[in-house]
Amino acid sequence: MKTPQPRDENPCRPRHFKPPPCSPAPLDGPAKQSLETSHTRLLITAALFCLAFAVVGLRLVEVAAFKRGDPRLAHRGVATQAVQSRADIVDRNGVLLATTLETPSLYADPKQVIDAHDAARQLVRVLPDLKESEVYAKLTSDKSFIWLKRQMTPRQEYEVNRLGLPGLQFEDEEKRVYPKGNLAAQVVGFVGLDNHGFAGVERGLDGVLRSRGAPLALSLDVRLQFILRQEVAHQVADFNAIGGTGIIMDVRTGEILALASLPDFDPNTPGAASPEALFNRATLGTYEMGSVFKIFNTAIALETHAATMASGYDATNPIRFGGFTIHDDHPQRRWLTVPEIFTYSSNIGSAKMALDIGTDRQRDYLGRLGLLQSPAGFEIKEVGEPLAPSPWRQINTMTIGYGQGLSVSELQFATAVAAVVNGGVLHPATLVKRAAGEPAPGERVLSEQTSVDMRKLLRLVVEQGTGKLANAPGYLVGGKTGTAEKVAGKAYATHSLLSSFLGVFPVNDPRFLVLISIDEPHGNAKSHGYATGGWVAAPAVRQVIERIASLVGIQPVDEDLPEIRRSLLVTSPTPVGRKFAAN
Amino acid sequence: MIRASTILWLAAVILIGYAMFQVKYEVVQQEERLARLSHQIADGREAIRVLNAEWNFLNQPARLNELAKRHLTLVPIGTAQLLAGIEALPMRQAAPPQAGGETAGAAPIKTSAVR
């Protein structure tokens, strides 16, 4: 490239001398070309920069000047989602049964504790349930983390903070709280210190509760639960019994609306409960239920046509079989029809009916009714295994006919009775609320006709037989009494009874089942010294039905309406309850 | 000419830089506010849980039963009352119009309460 004339290299050049007009020498050849190339490049680069600045500027104007709706960050939900490690448990109406709250727990770093002796003394002063020697031992141990007291109240936290001791720290821990206390303790269960389920639904559905956020709705209704528990507790106290149980079940779905087992405990402090209180009698305890079992005996006889509503058996004399004698508690000493056998709870008639059914058919049907194996898939794990005779001899067939020799849990019993009365479909019992309109799983075990006949017989027991005290007027209660002598060792203990009553209402179209059992009641003046199911459990069932009917939406009816009379009429050759209606 | 455009660009750069930092600070502030609010929401939720637990504790049926017995002069509805059916309930009696400036809707309620 040819450079233009240097202009100022001569310092002696006079100042007035004007440089020649700037007219660059015309370029040509490769120089011109490369100058143009660089010029083009410069322009492109500048344009790109301009563009970039323009984009940034425009974006800035857009962000700053035109505020658009919601910032996206807020929608990401930073830390707004409550982290909860265990779902709440609620009843079918959403009433809280178990929840998780944050509570402070106190721990120490013994390496930072300056005066362990003084610290222990001061701590025990504000937390009186700690032992000074234990606290001292913990504060002088060589660990760097040791729990001193877990799950404290906010007040205790404040007191400890006020001491201002070094080396003590708090950490928030989750604590399971049961606001309803004892009310449904056996069903809800409780958790250990680390929030692992130990009993009840807390244990049985531990995995479900851990993995879901939404509350788990049980089938229980707190109102019914309260009424049932109160009435059972009343009878237990009144008859000086050792315990009692109650179950209310929806016979159309198998949902358990209330389940009480007394004595019970406060799940907030399960450590203080006795083993008897922790024991769920209604599901874990298995009993020979006694005469209430005649429901199955009669239903199977009708279903297999071993007997009809019009057949009869001679119940004049006790049966002697092997070394056993089977006699009646309410002896009529005559020929009894099937409805009469059921109404007066005749053991002799039932045993003969069982013989007509036969061992194989009896075992087959009891199995189908779910009475020979523990209910699979029930939500709580405290479920008793039924105890069936082995080998199943003829004498067993006879005794099982009236409820001796086969131990089942009351849960199984109630489930099977629900199948007998609801039209013959066995719905597995459940403690979890079924969604509205969701069809309950079920399996047909008896025919519709057998179920209709059984309803009539159950009504007869309450109208004229052993269950009169259960008659809640207007609610068409049907039921069956049961008084079982409890097995003590190898023999039956005559004075330790399990007195039960099973009630169904309204019996012309059963909706609900109420089962109450009182364990070892003692007769009192009010019951004229009797401690049988008809005197102890039946009145409680009546109370429960009268109190819950309006809550579950059952309207009382006039029981003397001809269409209701007709629907429950038993057509039997001999009139029932002519001279023995006085029980 | 060159000077003018340089100044213009410089001004633009300063302006944009200023605005940029302004926006950044605002974002930081908003984030702090978001964190604060999130914390408050979490606290609020925990408070709701505690209050809900307490509400359910206070609403134990046994306690309500006791309180109702002590403070109310009501008893549960009997079967006989239910048996009659809802149709048997008489309609509210229309009270005779009161002298005074009360509206028609409020008058019967007030009189029945006073009586």
Interface residues (C-beta under 8 A of the other chain):
Chain A: F53 V56 G57 L60 V63 A64 P71 L73 A74 V78 A79 T80 A82 V95 L96 T99 T100 L101 E102 V177 P179 K180 G181 L183 V222 R223 Q225 F226 Q230 A472 P473 G474 Y475 E546 R547 A549 S550 Q555 P556 V557 D558
Chain B: A12 V13 I16 A19 M20 Q22 V23 Q30 E31 L34 A35 S38 H39 I41 A42 R45 E46 R49 V50 N52 A53 E54 N56 F57 N59 Q60 P61 A62 N65 P76 I77 T79 L82 L83 G85
